[in-house]
Each structure stands twice: as C-alpha cells, then as structure tokens.
Amino acid sequence: MKKFFSDSIINVTKISTGTVAGQIVSIATLPFITRLYGAEIIGLWTLINSYSNIVQNVCDLGLSNSLMMCPEDTIAERYSIIVKISLSLSIVSAIFISFYYIFLHTSLIYILTIFIFVAIYSFTLRQISICSMVLNRNKEYDVLMKNSFIRFSSVAIVSIVLGVLGFTSYGYFIGNILGQMFTIIHMKKCLPTFYMHNDLSEYINTIYENKNYVKYQMPASLTVNLRTELPNLLISALFGNAMLGYFSISQKLLTIPVTFLGQALGK
C-alpha cells in the first residue's frame, strides 16, 4: 500500500511538472500572440476550438474508454478501429457544421475555414486523448509528462514566427494544429502498431461489443462538453468573434489555478 501511494505521488508529480511547464509557456506568450493576431482571430479560433471539443466527444462513439478494459492482445486492433471511426466522424461532423454557416449565407472562405480546421483539430484532439489512454494503461508517464510542454511550446513558437512573418490570418490556427501534431508524433513511438485494413464486420462487432459506451458514455461526455462550450457558441452568434476573443483571453487568465491543479490530477 505504501509503495502504491509513493508511485502515485511520483506519477502525479511527473505529469504536474509537464502540465505546469506547458501552461507557463502558454501564459508567458499570450501577450505576444494576442498582440500579433487580435481579438477577432483569437475569437474565431475559440469558436473552432468549441466546435472541435464537442465533435471529439462524439467522433469515437465513446469507444476510446474501452481501451482501458480490453485484453492486451486486442489493443492494437481496437486502437486502429477507433482511430478510423474518429477520423470519419470528424469529417462528417465538420460538414454538418459547415451547412449551418451556408444557411446563414456566410462567406465561402469563412465556411472553408470552419470546415477544414474543425475536421483536423477535432480529430487531433481525440487522437491525443486516445493515445494518452493507451499510454496511461502502459504506465508511460515519462512520455505523458512532456505532452503539455511540447504542445504549448510548439503552438507558441509557430504562431509567433508566422505572426511576425505576416501570416496574421491563419498563423495562429496553423500553430495550434502543428502543436497537436507534434504531440501525437511524440506519443506514437510508444503506441501499438496501426493497422490500415479492417473488415466492416470488425467495426460493427466492436461497436456492438461496447454498445454501453455508445449508449451511456458518449451522451454523458457530450452533455458535459455542451455545457462548457455553449457560452462560447452563444457569444459568437450574438456578439461576434471579437467579443468572444476578449472573453476567451479573460477566461484563460481566470482559470490558471484550476488548470494547474486539475489537469495533472485528472490525467
């Protein structure tokens, strides 16, 4: 029992250290990023982030949770199936969101921006979550420790460099996407081999065998996430993306203590 608590404290400390380091980088570079891109761009990214957070709770049908429970010899196959399901549903969900803006007669560039970045970002968000679950199961805490620092450092460096070079329309978006990509690449070296080919019956069987996750876990996660993201969607719709940008920046500053304490313990 004593060894269990000792190991738990060490593991929490490792992930806490990485989380704090990543958040420090994010907070320290926030003034530079807001100065380079302005409230409108920050607000548009907050809107994309809100849609992506909602989509990423749906795109895996709740099946990611089964990775902690499935037998060791089926992890690679289950992982591959869930990745392909989440990719497909991320794209489909982004298409549906785009139709909403088509209905509002929004400009084509705005619609394409929403579609492309929601599809990519929601998929990478779910990928990081899936990879983290597998690594948690395998107790790869040294790998998990570096995730936050890699992600936020990449976002900051790429966004600031692109902003200085004059790419102030999409530089911040690209920075966030690349931050996700670099984090996934960092984790991939400790993950099971990805299978490119699966029969349709394997997808159906996986969903059927884990139908309780689809029936209960997915709606629960979606409900909680909607509660969190709904204010952002409403502010954007009612007051515009610039106001959402100011709200997002204020929210980041106010939630610093919760972020530091909650994320590491939760992971």
NORJO-V438914 format. One record per helix or strand. SS is the DSSP state (H for helix, E for strand). FROM is the first residue (numbers start at 1). TO is the last residue. If there is no record, write none. Layout:
BEGIN
ss={SS/SS}
from={FROM/FROM}
to={TO/TO}
END
This chain:
BEGIN
ss={H/H/H/H/H/H/H/H/H/H/H}
from={2/63/72/108/141/147/171/200/211/241/256}
to={56/68/103/137/145/164/188/209/239/254/266}
END
